Amino acid sequence: MTDVYVVKGADPAEIAYEAIDKVFREDSSALSVLLKVNTGFKGPAASGLCTHPEAVRGLIRFFKERGTKKVYVGDSSIVGTDSIEALKSAGIWDVCREEGVECLNLDDSGMAEREIPAPVMVERLKLSKLTFEVDRVVSVPVMKTHMYAGATLSIKNMKGCLYQRDKTRLHRIFKPLPENARGKCLDYGIMDLAKICYADYALVDGFVAMEGFGPSGGSRVDLGLVVASQSPAAADLVCLRLMGMEPGDALHIDLVRENKGLKFEDIRVFPADYRKWGRRFVRAGEQDLRLSFSNFRVVDRGACSACHAAVLQFFRYHHGDFPDRKLITLACGRDLQDEDLRNGGEIVLVGNCAARFRERFPFCKGCPPVPSQIARTIAGGRTFDD
């Protein structure tokens, strides 16, 4: 059986300590441990954006009290965000200084390139070297909905181990999906990543979670709990239940579960009535941002919710970047026709499904595309293939 523990309480440090104590049974005196937190974005501490600093404190104290040889705490933020500043803003840097452990930008440890066994979407990935140098990795994400992946939990949190600009690769795959595919390119890309970068333990911080337009623009949810397991896939599946979601709502988790040979019936959760502490999270596609911009037009012909979310996120953060442009049409979806691309001012194709028109118009690749890359394509007026 694969055990998962849900621990609820008023003090995030105490419940994180209690939860990891239930799943980590090894003698760690000769081990180095990386607590891979989630500080992909710079923002206020304890807001649901990044891992709660007091949950990190509880984990640090657990490993220190057991005489662990070396404890590291780190992450590598999204491209364009200073990782150290994000760790400081989240309150994690100060906690590490107070507790006497090393806190770092994972990219500063150097790069290690790894081949993916039986690859589906990517054959090789560049990762932060420390990921492979430590003896144990604990994935410590925030429980959040995600505009592309449905939810971001302990499996997807390991995407922060990708080195520098390789973080965008899984969002910018331009490759046909497998026959009878159940998800998007990103879902299969995360599955490929998990073949080489899969944590030894998961401690999901749901003390302050996020719903709606996650991973950065959603609303806080005060659940006051954490979820721990020696199986990240099992922990993530339990988190989905707490969020009122099904495995099909975050398909990368179910793909990794299958790839790791984990069966639903083999997951045992303590306490058995843990669902009483959960509630239905608002999904990214359900959040009404009430956006309206006179110099933009969107043509959607069969686009999926991931492209919808990417376009919404682009508008949220980049609509003001082009005040002098008269009319820009963002065209997405596998059912686009020639007539959709006429009389639309500047045309920019968004997402892999629109690629068949790339010889005629600037094209932003990705399944789903990255909002900052949509902005880059508009600004440059051309396709970027890097």
N, C-alpha and C positions, 0 to 999 in steps of 0.2 A: 504493500500500500504506500501511497505518497501522501504525506501528512501536510496540511496547511493549517496555520493558526491565525485566528482573528482576535486581536486584543484591543479592547476599548478602555479609555480612561481619560482623566483630566490633564495628565502631564505627558507630553510627547516623549520626553526623555525616558520616563519610567516605562511606558508601554513599549517603546522600541527595545529597551533593555530586556524586558520580560519576553517579548516575542522572539528575539534572536536567541535568547537562552533556551527556548523550547526546540530550536531546530539545529543549532550549532553545537555538536557534541564532540568535536575533535579537540585534541591537545594542540593548542596553537602556539606553544612556547618556541617552536622551531619554524613557525610559519610567518610569512609576510602577507598582509591582507590589504586589498584595495577596496575602500568604500566608494563605489562609483555613484556619486550623487547626480542630481538633475539640476544644473544651472545653465541650461541652454540659452536662457534669456536673462537680461539684467533687469531686476525689478525688486520691489520691497520684500523683506523677509516675511515668512509665515503668511503669505497671501494666496497660496495655491499655485503660484507660478513656478517656484523652485522648492526643492526639498527643505522641509522645516529644519532650521538649525538645531533645535533641541532634540529632534529625533536623531540627528547625526551625533549629538553629544552622548545620547544614551548608548549608541552603538560603539562609539570610541571608548567609553568607560567600560563596557562589557569586555572588549578585547584587551584593554590595558590591565584590567583586574585579573585576566587569565595569563598575563605575562607574554602576550603576543610579541614576537620578535620585532616586527615593524608594522605600523599602521599608516597607510596613506589615505588621503581623502582628495578626490579630484574629479574634474570633468573638463571637457573641451566644448566651448559654446558654439552656437551657430556661426557661420561665416559672417564676419563684420562686427561681432560682439567680442569685446575683450574678456577673456575667460577669468582672469584674476579679478577684474572689476565686478564681474557677475557673481563670483564666489564671495566677494566682500559685501556686495549689496544684499545678497541672500542671508548674510549673517553667519555663514559657514566658516569664512576665513577667521573671524574672531573666536569662534568656538574652538577651532583647531589650535589657535595660538594659546588659548586658555588651557586647553587639555594637553598641550605639548606634543602634537603630532603634525606631520608634514601635510600641507595643503598645496595643491599644484594644478597648473594647467597641464592636462595629460599630453598635449602636443609637445611640451618641453622635454618629455622623456625620450624623444626621437621617434623615428618611423620604422615600422616593421611591415613588410608586404607579405601577404599570405594568399595562397591559392585556395579556391573554394572547391571542396570535394563534390562531385556530381552537381555542378552549377546549373542553375535554371536561368538566372538573369545576368549575373556577373561572375566572371571567372577568377578575378583577383581583386583584393581590396587592400588599401593602405590603412594601417591602424597605429595607434599610439603604442610604443614599444612596451611601456610599463604593464599593459594589459597581459602580456605574455611572460613578464619577468616575475610577477608576484605569484605566490602559491595559491591564494584564494581571492576570488572577486565576489563582493556582495553588491548586487544592483539595488540602489536605493532611490527609486523614482518617486514622483508625486502621482497620485491617482488623478488622471485627467482624461477628458474627452479629447479627440484629435480630429482636426478638420479633414485630414487625408486618410488616417489609419483607423478611425473609429474611436480608438482609445490608445493612450500611450502609458505603458506600465513597465514592468521590469525587463521584458524582452526588448522592446523598442528603445528603452533607456540606454542600451549598450551601443546604439548608433552614435552616441557621444564619444565613443572610443575611436571612431573613424578619424583619420589624420587630416587635419586642415580641410582643404577643399574637397576631399573625398567624401565629406559629409553630404554633399549635394548629389552624389552619384546615384543613390538609390531613388532620388526624386526625379532624375533626369535620364532614365533608361529609355532608349529608343529601340525596342526589340519586341517582336510579336510575343503575345502571351502563349503559354503552353496550351495544347489542345484540351478542351473541356476545363479551362481555368475557372477557379472559383473566386478569384480576387483580381486586384490590379497589379501592375508591374511592381509597385512599391511593396505590396504584400509578399510577393515572391522574392524581392530583393532583400527584405528583412529576414526571410527564411534562409536565404543564402548566407547572410551575415551571421545568423545564429549557428550555422555549421562550424564556424571558426571562433566566434566570440559570444559565448553563452555563459552567464554567470554561474558560480557554484552555489550561491544562495540569493534569495530575494527578500527584501524588506520594503514593502510598498507603503509609502507614507500617505495615509488617508486622513491624517489629523485635520489638515485643511486641504481639501481637494479642489478641482476645477471642473465645471460643466460648461456646456455651450461651445463658444467659439475657441476651444483650446487648440493648440497648446499654450497660446499666449494672450488671447483676447477674450477669454471666458469669464465666468463669474465664480466666486468662491463658494465652496460647499463645506460646512463645518460638520464633518462626520466624527472626528475624535477617535480614530482608530488606526491601526496598522495591520498589515497582512504579511506573514512570513512563511517561507517554505524553503526546502532544499531544492525544489523544482520551480524555476521561474515560470514555466508554462502553467503549472498547477496554480501557483499564486495568482497569475494574471487571470486565469479562468474564474477563480473565486472573486477577484476584484470586479470582473464583468458582472457577476451576479449581484454584487453589492451595489453596482451602478445601474441595475435594472436592464442590463444588456445581455445579449446572447452571443455565443461564439461567432455567429455569422455577422455580427455588427463590427467585429475587429478581426478580419479573416487571417491576418498575419499570425495571430496567436494560435488559431486552430491549425494553420499550416505547420507551425513549429511543433505544436503538440503531436501531430501525426508524424512528423519527421523524427521526433525523439522517441516515438513508440509509446507515448503516454495514452492510456485509456481513461475515459471519463469515469468509468466504474471503479477505477483504482485510486481515485482522489478521495481522501477522507478529511473532513473539515471539523475543527474544534473551535468553538462549541458548535454542536449540530444545528442550533437555532440561530446561527450568525446572521441570517438574512434580516432579522428584525432590526439590525443596525443600519441597513442600507436604505436606499431610496432611488427612484428613477432619476437619472441625470438627463438634463436637456442635451440633445445631440447638436453638433455643430450645424447641421443642415436645418435644424429647427429654430435657430436663433435669428430673429428678425433684426437686421442692422439698419433698416430704413435708409438705404443709400440711394442717392439720386444726384447725378452729375451731368451737366448740360453738354459737355464736350466728349462724352463717351457713349457708345452704343454697344450692346452685347447681342451677338447672334448665337443662339444656342440651338443646335440641331442634334439632339440625342447625346449630349454630354452627360457624364456621370456626376455623382455628388461630389467626387474629389475635385473635378475641374470647377464645379460650381463654387466649392469652398476656396479654391485657389484664386478665382476671380474676385470673390468677396474680400478675401484677405488683401489682394492687390489694391482694391478700392479703399480698404480701411487704412492702409499705410502709405500708399503711393499716389492717390488720385491728385494730390496737390502738386506733384512733381512736374506737371505739364500744363501750366496755366495759359500758355500762348498757342497751344495746338487747338485747331478749330473743331475737328471731329475725328475721333479714333474709334474704330470698330474692333472689338475683340471677338473673334470667331472661334467657336469650339464645337466639338461633337463629330461623331463618325458619319452623320447624315447630312453634312454640309453640301450644298449644291452651288453651282456657278452663280445663280441668281442671288444667292445670299451675300455674295461678295462684290456686288455692284453698288455704286453710288453710296458707299459707306465711308467716304473720306479716306483716311489712312487705315489700311487693313493690317491687323496683326493676328496671326494664327496661334491659338493657344492649345497645347496638349497634343500628344501623339496622334490622336484620332483625326486631327486636321492636317496631318503631314502631306497628304497627297497634293495639296496646293502650295507646297513650300517653294516650288520653283517660281511662283508668281508673287508671293508675299512673304514678308518677314515671319519667321516661324520660331516659336518658343517651345522647345521639346520638353517632354516629361510626362510621366503617368503616376501621379499628377505633376504639373509644372510647379516651379517655385515662384511665388509672387515677385521676389526681387529680380528674378530673371525675366519675367514679363515686363517689368519696368525697364530693365536693361535693353530688351529687344525693341521696345518703343523708342527709347532714347537714341539707340544706335541706328534705328531704321533698317535693320538687317538681321539675318539669322546668325546666331553664335553657335558653333559646333563644339566648343571646348567643354 
